[in-house]
Amino acid sequence: MNKNTVLAWATTIMIIVGLGLIALGAFRYDDVAGWGFAAVGIGFFAIAWVFNALKGRV
């Protein structure tokens, strides 16, 4: 596996985890903790976006 493949896998895994965290925040926790889970899920999306932008440049 080269570095672009590793970044692609990292991006995919982070998107899946981000979706899971947003789903936990939306469906499992109805109080303030749900907002925290959703915010962390959006943060995972931001980091996955950076990983995707780094493909081919590292």
mmCIF file of the N, C-alpha and C atoms, coordinates in Angstrom:
data_MODEL
# 
_entry.id   MODEL 
# 
loop_
_atom_site.group_PDB 
_atom_site.id 
_atom_site.type_symbol 
_atom_site.label_atom_id 
_atom_site.label_alt_id 
_atom_site.label_comp_id 
_atom_site.label_asym_id 
_atom_site.label_entity_id 
_atom_site.label_seq_id 
_atom_site.pdbx_PDB_ins_code 
_atom_site.Cartn_x 
_atom_site.Cartn_y 
_atom_site.Cartn_z 
_atom_site.occupancy 
_atom_site.B_iso_or_equiv 
_atom_site.pdbx_formal_charge 
_atom_site.auth_seq_id 
_atom_site.auth_comp_id 
_atom_site.auth_asym_id 
_atom_site.auth_atom_id 
_atom_site.pdbx_PDB_model_num 
ATOM 1   N N  . MET A 1 1  ? 0.842   -1.186 0.000  1.00 0.00 ? 1  MET A N  1 
ATOM 2   C CA . MET A 1 1  ? 0.000   0.000  0.000  1.00 0.00 ? 1  MET A CA 1 
ATOM 3   C C  . MET A 1 1  ? 0.887   1.249  0.000  1.00 0.00 ? 1  MET A C  1 
ATOM 4   N N  . ASN A 1 2  ? 0.601   2.149  -0.906 1.00 0.00 ? 2  ASN A N  1 
ATOM 5   C CA . ASN A 1 2  ? 1.347   3.392  -0.917 1.00 0.00 ? 2  ASN A CA 1 
ATOM 6   C C  . ASN A 1 2  ? 0.618   4.452  -0.077 1.00 0.00 ? 2  ASN A C  1 
ATOM 7   N N  . LYS A 1 3  ? 1.179   5.637  -0.012 1.00 0.00 ? 3  LYS A N  1 
ATOM 8   C CA . LYS A 1 3  ? 0.625   6.652  0.880  1.00 0.00 ? 3  LYS A CA 1 
ATOM 9   C C  . LYS A 1 3  ? -0.738  7.153  0.428  1.00 0.00 ? 3  LYS A C  1 
ATOM 10  N N  . ASN A 1 4  ? -0.999  7.156  -0.875 1.00 0.00 ? 4  ASN A N  1 
ATOM 11  C CA . ASN A 1 4  ? -2.320  7.581  -1.340 1.00 0.00 ? 4  ASN A CA 1 
ATOM 12  C C  . ASN A 1 4  ? -3.402  6.581  -0.949 1.00 0.00 ? 4  ASN A C  1 
ATOM 13  N N  . THR A 1 5  ? -3.068  5.301  -0.977 1.00 0.00 ? 5  THR A N  1 
ATOM 14  C CA . THR A 1 5  ? -4.025  4.277  -0.556 1.00 0.00 ? 5  THR A CA 1 
ATOM 15  C C  . THR A 1 5  ? -4.311  4.383  0.939  1.00 0.00 ? 5  THR A C  1 
ATOM 16  N N  . VAL A 1 6  ? -3.275  4.650  1.709  1.00 0.00 ? 6  VAL A N  1 
ATOM 17  C CA . VAL A 1 6  ? -3.464  4.807  3.154  1.00 0.00 ? 6  VAL A CA 1 
ATOM 18  C C  . VAL A 1 6  ? -4.355  6.007  3.441  1.00 0.00 ? 6  VAL A C  1 
ATOM 19  N N  . LEU A 1 7  ? -4.124  7.116  2.751  1.00 0.00 ? 7  LEU A N  1 
ATOM 20  C CA . LEU A 1 7  ? -4.973  8.296  2.956  1.00 0.00 ? 7  LEU A CA 1 
ATOM 21  C C  . LEU A 1 7  ? -6.402  8.040  2.499  1.00 0.00 ? 7  LEU A C  1 
ATOM 22  N N  . ALA A 1 8  ? -6.579  7.272  1.430  1.00 0.00 ? 8  ALA A N  1 
ATOM 23  C CA . ALA A 1 8  ? -7.929  6.939  0.977  1.00 0.00 ? 8  ALA A CA 1 
ATOM 24  C C  . ALA A 1 8  ? -8.662  6.097  2.013  1.00 0.00 ? 8  ALA A C  1 
ATOM 25  N N  . TRP A 1 9  ? -7.971  5.112  2.584  1.00 0.00 ? 9  TRP A N  1 
ATOM 26  C CA . TRP A 1 9  ? -8.588  4.290  3.631  1.00 0.00 ? 9  TRP A CA 1 
ATOM 27  C C  . TRP A 1 9  ? -8.895  5.122  4.875  1.00 0.00 ? 9  TRP A C  1 
ATOM 28  N N  . ALA A 1 10 ? -7.974  5.999  5.254  1.00 0.00 ? 10 ALA A N  1 
ATOM 29  C CA . ALA A 1 10 ? -8.203  6.851  6.415  1.00 0.00 ? 10 ALA A CA 1 
ATOM 30  C C  . ALA A 1 10 ? -9.408  7.757  6.190  1.00 0.00 ? 10 ALA A C  1 
ATOM 31  N N  . THR A 1 11 ? -9.530  8.295  4.985  1.00 0.00 ? 11 THR A N  1 
ATOM 32  C CA . THR A 1 11 ? -10.684 9.144  4.663  1.00 0.00 ? 11 THR A CA 1 
ATOM 33  C C  . THR A 1 11 ? -11.976 8.354  4.762  1.00 0.00 ? 11 THR A C  1 
ATOM 34  N N  . THR A 1 12 ? -11.985 7.147  4.201  1.00 0.00 ? 12 THR A N  1 
ATOM 35  C CA . THR A 1 12 ? -13.191 6.318  4.232  1.00 0.00 ? 12 THR A CA 1 
ATOM 36  C C  . THR A 1 12 ? -13.582 5.952  5.663  1.00 0.00 ? 12 THR A C  1 
ATOM 37  N N  . ILE A 1 13 ? -12.608 5.551  6.454  1.00 0.00 ? 13 ILE A N  1 
ATOM 38  C CA . ILE A 1 13 ? -12.896 5.175  7.842  1.00 0.00 ? 13 ILE A CA 1 
ATOM 39  C C  . ILE A 1 13 ? -13.399 6.377  8.633  1.00 0.00 ? 13 ILE A C  1 
ATOM 40  N N  . MET A 1 14 ? -12.794 7.543  8.415  1.00 0.00 ? 14 MET A N  1 
ATOM 41  C CA . MET A 1 14 ? -13.228 8.727  9.157  1.00 0.00 ? 14 MET A CA 1 
ATOM 42  C C  . MET A 1 14 ? -14.626 9.167  8.743  1.00 0.00 ? 14 MET A C  1 
ATOM 43  N N  . ILE A 1 15 ? -14.997 8.990  7.482  1.00 0.00 ? 15 ILE A N  1 
ATOM 44  C CA . ILE A 1 15 ? -16.363 9.317  7.058  1.00 0.00 ? 15 ILE A CA 1 
ATOM 45  C C  . ILE A 1 15 ? -17.350 8.368  7.719  1.00 0.00 ? 15 ILE A C  1 
ATOM 46  N N  . ILE A 1 16 ? -17.022 7.091  7.789  1.00 0.00 ? 16 ILE A N  1 
ATOM 47  C CA . ILE A 1 16 ? -17.916 6.113  8.430  1.00 0.00 ? 16 ILE A CA 1 
ATOM 48  C C  . ILE A 1 16 ? -18.077 6.428  9.911  1.00 0.00 ? 16 ILE A C  1 
ATOM 49  N N  . VAL A 1 17 ? -16.973 6.719  10.589 1.00 0.00 ? 17 VAL A N  1 
ATOM 50  C CA . VAL A 1 17 ? -17.043 7.052  12.019 1.00 0.00 ? 17 VAL A CA 1 
ATOM 51  C C  . VAL A 1 17 ? -17.810 8.353  12.221 1.00 0.00 ? 17 VAL A C  1 
ATOM 52  N N  . GLY A 1 18 ? -17.596 9.342  11.339 1.00 0.00 ? 18 GLY A N  1 
ATOM 53  C CA . GLY A 1 18 ? -18.328 10.603 11.441 1.00 0.00 ? 18 GLY A CA 1 
ATOM 54  C C  . GLY A 1 18 ? -19.820 10.406 11.271 1.00 0.00 ? 18 GLY A C  1 
ATOM 55  N N  . LEU A 1 19 ? -20.201 9.580  10.302 1.00 0.00 ? 19 LEU A N  1 
ATOM 56  C CA . LEU A 1 19 ? -21.623 9.282  10.124 1.00 0.00 ? 19 LEU A CA 1 
ATOM 57  C C  . LEU A 1 19 ? -22.198 8.569  11.347 1.00 0.00 ? 19 LEU A C  1 
ATOM 58  N N  . GLY A 1 20 ? -21.412 7.654  11.911 1.00 0.00 ? 20 GLY A N  1 
ATOM 59  C CA . GLY A 1 20 ? -21.870 6.960  13.126 1.00 0.00 ? 20 GLY A CA 1 
ATOM 60  C C  . GLY A 1 20 ? -22.065 7.908  14.299 1.00 0.00 ? 20 GLY A C  1 
ATOM 61  N N  . LEU A 1 21 ? -21.143 8.835  14.464 1.00 0.00 ? 21 LEU A N  1 
ATOM 62  C CA . LEU A 1 21 ? -21.271 9.797  15.561 1.00 0.00 ? 21 LEU A CA 1 
ATOM 63  C C  . LEU A 1 21 ? -22.457 10.730 15.357 1.00 0.00 ? 21 LEU A C  1 
ATOM 64  N N  . ILE A 1 22 ? -22.671 11.163 14.129 1.00 0.00 ? 22 ILE A N  1 
ATOM 65  C CA . ILE A 1 22 ? -23.831 12.021 13.860 1.00 0.00 ? 22 ILE A CA 1 
ATOM 66  C C  . ILE A 1 22 ? -25.124 11.242 14.085 1.00 0.00 ? 22 ILE A C  1 
ATOM 67  N N  . ALA A 1 23 ? -25.137 9.972  13.689 1.00 0.00 ? 23 ALA A N  1 
ATOM 68  C CA . ALA A 1 23 ? -26.323 9.145  13.921 1.00 0.00 ? 23 ALA A CA 1 
ATOM 69  C C  . ALA A 1 23 ? -26.565 8.939  15.414 1.00 0.00 ? 23 ALA A C  1 
ATOM 70  N N  . LEU A 1 24 ? -25.489 8.730  16.175 1.00 0.00 ? 24 LEU A N  1 
ATOM 71  C CA . LEU A 1 24 ? -25.663 8.618  17.630 1.00 0.00 ? 24 LEU A CA 1 
ATOM 72  C C  . LEU A 1 24 ? -26.246 9.896  18.208 1.00 0.00 ? 24 LEU A C  1 
ATOM 73  N N  . GLY A 1 25 ? -25.725 11.029 17.767 1.00 0.00 ? 25 GLY A N  1 
ATOM 74  C CA . GLY A 1 25 ? -26.230 12.300 18.268 1.00 0.00 ? 25 GLY A CA 1 
ATOM 75  C C  . GLY A 1 25 ? -27.672 12.558 17.877 1.00 0.00 ? 25 GLY A C  1 
ATOM 76  N N  . ALA A 1 26 ? -28.064 12.095 16.693 1.00 0.00 ? 26 ALA A N  1 
ATOM 77  C CA . ALA A 1 26 ? -29.420 12.361 16.216 1.00 0.00 ? 26 ALA A CA 1 
ATOM 78  C C  . ALA A 1 26 ? -30.447 11.388 16.785 1.00 0.00 ? 26 ALA A C  1 
ATOM 79  N N  . PHE A 1 27 ? -30.082 10.122 16.921 1.00 0.00 ? 27 PHE A N  1 
ATOM 80  C CA . PHE A 1 27 ? -31.077 9.105  17.249 1.00 0.00 ? 27 PHE A CA 1 
ATOM 81  C C  . PHE A 1 27 ? -30.961 8.527  18.653 1.00 0.00 ? 27 PHE A C  1 
ATOM 82  N N  . ARG A 1 28 ? -29.782 8.553  19.252 1.00 0.00 ? 28 ARG A N  1 
ATOM 83  C CA . ARG A 1 28 ? -29.610 7.894  20.549 1.00 0.00 ? 28 ARG A CA 1 
ATOM 84  C C  . ARG A 1 28 ? -29.729 8.871  21.705 1.00 0.00 ? 28 ARG A C  1 
ATOM 85  N N  . TYR A 1 29 ? -29.066 10.009 21.597 1.00 0.00 ? 29 TYR A N  1 
ATOM 86  C CA . TYR A 1 29 ? -29.037 10.959 22.698 1.00 0.00 ? 29 TYR A CA 1 
ATOM 87  C C  . TYR A 1 29 ? -29.899 12.163 22.360 1.00 0.00 ? 29 TYR A C  1 
ATOM 88  N N  . ASP A 1 30 ? -30.900 12.412 23.189 1.00 0.00 ? 30 ASP A N  1 
ATOM 89  C CA . ASP A 1 30 ? -31.838 13.494 22.930 1.00 0.00 ? 30 ASP A CA 1 
ATOM 90  C C  . ASP A 1 30 ? -31.491 14.773 23.692 1.00 0.00 ? 30 ASP A C  1 
ATOM 91  N N  . ASP A 1 31 ? -30.493 14.715 24.549 1.00 0.00 ? 31 ASP A N  1 
ATOM 92  C CA . ASP A 1 31 ? -30.167 15.896 25.351 1.00 0.00 ? 31 ASP A CA 1 
ATOM 93  C C  . ASP A 1 31 ? -28.938 16.595 24.772 1.00 0.00 ? 31 ASP A C  1 
ATOM 94  N N  . VAL A 1 32 ? -28.225 17.333 25.598 1.00 0.00 ? 32 VAL A N  1 
ATOM 95  C CA . VAL A 1 32 ? -27.085 18.129 25.143 1.00 0.00 ? 32 VAL A CA 1 
ATOM 96  C C  . VAL A 1 32 ? -25.967 17.242 24.606 1.00 0.00 ? 32 VAL A C  1 
ATOM 97  N N  . ALA A 1 33 ? -25.845 16.018 25.095 1.00 0.00 ? 33 ALA A N  1 
ATOM 98  C CA . ALA A 1 33 ? -24.793 15.118 24.616 1.00 0.00 ? 33 ALA A CA 1 
ATOM 99  C C  . ALA A 1 33 ? -24.944 14.827 23.125 1.00 0.00 ? 33 ALA A C  1 
ATOM 100 N N  . GLY A 1 34 ? -26.160 14.832 22.621 1.00 0.00 ? 34 GLY A N  1 
ATOM 101 C CA . GLY A 1 34 ? -26.383 14.608 21.196 1.00 0.00 ? 34 GLY A CA 1 
ATOM 102 C C  . GLY A 1 34 ? -25.741 15.680 20.344 1.00 0.00 ? 34 GLY A C  1 
ATOM 103 N N  . TRP A 1 35 ? -25.800 16.924 20.824 1.00 0.00 ? 35 TRP A N  1 
ATOM 104 C CA . TRP A 1 35 ? -25.151 18.014 20.096 1.00 0.00 ? 35 TRP A CA 1 
ATOM 105 C C  . TRP A 1 35 ? -23.638 17.815 20.077 1.00 0.00 ? 35 TRP A C  1 
ATOM 106 N N  . GLY A 1 36 ? -23.080 17.318 21.171 1.00 0.00 ? 36 GLY A N  1 
ATOM 107 C CA . GLY A 1 36 ? -21.650 17.057 21.228 1.00 0.00 ? 36 GLY A CA 1 
ATOM 108 C C  . GLY A 1 36 ? -21.234 15.964 20.263 1.00 0.00 ? 36 GLY A C  1 
ATOM 109 N N  . PHE A 1 37 ? -22.010 14.875 20.227 1.00 0.00 ? 37 PHE A N  1 
ATOM 110 C CA . PHE A 1 37 ? -21.702 13.790 19.287 1.00 0.00 ? 37 PHE A CA 1 
ATOM 111 C C  . PHE A 1 37 ? -21.774 14.290 17.853 1.00 0.00 ? 37 PHE A C  1 
ATOM 112 N N  . ALA A 1 38 ? -22.782 15.085 17.535 1.00 0.00 ? 38 ALA A N  1 
ATOM 113 C CA . ALA A 1 38 ? -22.915 15.603 16.174 1.00 0.00 ? 38 ALA A CA 1 
ATOM 114 C C  . ALA A 1 38 ? -21.768 16.548 15.833 1.00 0.00 ? 38 ALA A C  1 
ATOM 115 N N  . ALA A 1 39 ? -21.351 17.369 16.780 1.00 0.00 ? 39 ALA A N  1 
ATOM 116 C CA . ALA A 1 39 ? -20.243 18.291 16.522 1.00 0.00 ? 39 ALA A CA 1 
ATOM 117 C C  . ALA A 1 39 ? -18.941 17.534 16.273 1.00 0.00 ? 39 ALA A C  1 
ATOM 118 N N  . VAL A 1 40 ? -18.699 16.487 17.041 1.00 0.00 ? 40 VAL A N  1 
ATOM 119 C CA . VAL A 1 40 ? -17.499 15.685 16.837 1.00 0.00 ? 40 VAL A CA 1 
ATOM 120 C C  . VAL A 1 40 ? -17.572 14.959 15.489 1.00 0.00 ? 40 VAL A C  1 
ATOM 121 N N  . GLY A 1 41 ? -18.757 14.499 15.100 1.00 0.00 ? 41 GLY A N  1 
ATOM 122 C CA . GLY A 1 41 ? -18.931 13.863 13.791 1.00 0.00 ? 41 GLY A CA 1 
ATOM 123 C C  . GLY A 1 41 ? -18.617 14.821 12.654 1.00 0.00 ? 41 GLY A C  1 
ATOM 124 N N  . ILE A 1 42 ? -19.039 16.081 12.789 1.00 0.00 ? 42 ILE A N  1 
ATOM 125 C CA . ILE A 1 42 ? -18.716 17.085 11.769 1.00 0.00 ? 42 ILE A CA 1 
ATOM 126 C C  . ILE A 1 42 ? -17.215 17.354 11.762 1.00 0.00 ? 42 ILE A C  1 
ATOM 127 N N  . GLY A 1 43 ? -16.573 17.322 12.921 1.00 0.00 ? 43 GLY A N  1 
ATOM 128 C CA . GLY A 1 43 ? -15.125 17.456 12.985 1.00 0.00 ? 43 GLY A CA 1 
ATOM 129 C C  . GLY A 1 43 ? -14.414 16.318 12.275 1.00 0.00 ? 43 GLY A C  1 
ATOM 130 N N  . PHE A 1 44 ? -14.948 15.117 12.390 1.00 0.00 ? 44 PHE A N  1 
ATOM 131 C CA . PHE A 1 44 ? -14.376 13.978 11.656 1.00 0.00 ? 44 PHE A CA 1 
ATOM 132 C C  . PHE A 1 44 ? -14.495 14.195 10.155 1.00 0.00 ? 44 PHE A C  1 
ATOM 133 N N  . PHE A 1 45 ? -15.616 14.768 9.713  1.00 0.00 ? 45 PHE A N  1 
ATOM 134 C CA . PHE A 1 45 ? -15.758 15.084 8.296  1.00 0.00 ? 45 PHE A CA 1 
ATOM 135 C C  . PHE A 1 45 ? -14.712 16.092 7.851  1.00 0.00 ? 45 PHE A C  1 
ATOM 136 N N  . ALA A 1 46 ? -14.435 17.092 8.680  1.00 0.00 ? 46 ALA A N  1 
ATOM 137 C CA . ALA A 1 46 ? -13.437 18.105 8.324  1.00 0.00 ? 46 ALA A CA 1 
ATOM 138 C C  . ALA A 1 46 ? -12.051 17.489 8.189  1.00 0.00 ? 46 ALA A C  1 
ATOM 139 N N  . ILE A 1 47 ? -11.692 16.615 9.113  1.00 0.00 ? 47 ILE A N  1 
ATOM 140 C CA . ILE A 1 47 ? -10.378 15.975 9.041  1.00 0.00 ? 47 ILE A CA 1 
ATOM 141 C C  . ILE A 1 47 ? -10.308 15.033 7.841  1.00 0.00 ? 47 ILE A C  1 
ATOM 142 N N  . ALA A 1 48 ? -11.413 14.330 7.542  1.00 0.00 ? 48 ALA A N  1 
ATOM 143 C CA . ALA A 1 48 ? -11.438 13.463 6.360  1.00 0.00 ? 48 ALA A CA 1 
ATOM 144 C C  . ALA A 1 48 ? -11.284 14.293 5.089  1.00 0.00 ? 48 ALA A C  1 
ATOM 145 N N  . TRP A 1 49 ? -11.840 15.495 5.074  1.00 0.00 ? 49 TRP A N  1 
ATOM 146 C CA . TRP A 1 49 ? -11.698 16.379 3.925  1.00 0.00 ? 49 TRP A CA 1 
ATOM 147 C C  . TRP A 1 49 ? -10.230 16.777 3.730  1.00 0.00 ? 49 TRP A C  1 
ATOM 148 N N  . VAL A 1 50 ? -9.542  17.044 4.837  1.00 0.00 ? 50 VAL A N  1 
ATOM 149 C CA . VAL A 1 50 ? -8.119  17.379 4.761  1.00 0.00 ? 50 VAL A CA 1 
ATOM 150 C C  . VAL A 1 50 ? -7.320  16.187 4.249  1.00 0.00 ? 50 VAL A C  1 
ATOM 151 N N  . PHE A 1 51 ? -7.613  14.990 4.756  1.00 0.00 ? 51 PHE A N  1 
ATOM 152 C CA . PHE A 1 51 ? -6.917  13.795 4.275  1.00 0.00 ? 51 PHE A CA 1 
ATOM 153 C C  . PHE A 1 51 ? -7.139  13.607 2.778  1.00 0.00 ? 51 PHE A C  1 
ATOM 154 N N  . ASN A 1 52 ? -8.356  13.847 2.331  1.00 0.00 ? 52 ASN A N  1 
ATOM 155 C CA . ASN A 1 52 ? -8.661  13.697 0.915  1.00 0.00 ? 52 ASN A CA 1 
ATOM 156 C C  . ASN A 1 52 ? -7.915  14.731 0.095  1.00 0.00 ? 52 ASN A C  1 
ATOM 157 N N  . ALA A 1 53 ? -7.753  15.941 0.624  1.00 0.00 ? 53 ALA A N  1 
ATOM 158 C CA . ALA A 1 53 ? -7.022  16.986 -0.089 1.00 0.00 ? 53 ALA A CA 1 
ATOM 159 C C  . ALA A 1 53 ? -5.523  16.680 -0.137 1.00 0.00 ? 53 ALA A C  1 
ATOM 160 N N  . LEU A 1 54 ? -5.018  15.930 0.819  1.00 0.00 ? 54 LEU A N  1 
ATOM 161 C CA . LEU A 1 54 ? -3.600  15.621 0.864  1.00 0.00 ? 54 LEU A CA 1 
ATOM 162 C C  . LEU A 1 54 ? -3.184  14.509 -0.086 1.00 0.00 ? 54 LEU A C  1 
ATOM 163 N N  . LYS A 1 55 ? -4.159  13.755 -0.603 1.00 0.00 ? 55 LYS A N  1 
ATOM 164 C CA . LYS A 1 55 ? -3.816  12.667 -1.507 1.00 0.00 ? 55 LYS A CA 1 
ATOM 165 C C  . LYS A 1 55 ? -3.085  13.220 -2.728 1.00 0.00 ? 55 LYS A C  1 
ATOM 166 N N  . GLY A 1 56 ? -1.958  12.643 -3.047 1.00 0.00 ? 56 GLY A N  1 
ATOM 167 C CA . GLY A 1 56 ? -1.173  13.062 -4.181 1.00 0.00 ? 56 GLY A CA 1 
ATOM 168 C C  . GLY A 1 56 ? -0.208  14.193 -3.898 1.00 0.00 ? 56 GLY A C  1 
ATOM 169 N N  . ARG A 1 57 ? -0.291  14.809 -2.725 1.00 0.00 ? 57 ARG A N  1 
ATOM 170 C CA . ARG A 1 57 ? 0.584   15.933 -2.404 1.00 0.00 ? 57 ARG A CA 1 
ATOM 171 C C  . ARG A 1 57 ? 1.629   15.592 -1.348 1.00 0.00 ? 57 ARG A C  1 
ATOM 172 N N  . VAL A 1 58 ? 1.467   14.476 -0.682 1.00 0.00 ? 58 VAL A N  1 
ATOM 173 C CA . VAL A 1 58 ? 2.384   14.123 0.406  1.00 0.00 ? 58 VAL A CA 1 
ATOM 174 C C  . VAL A 1 58 ? 3.513   13.283 -0.148 1.00 0.00 ? 58 VAL A C  1 
# 
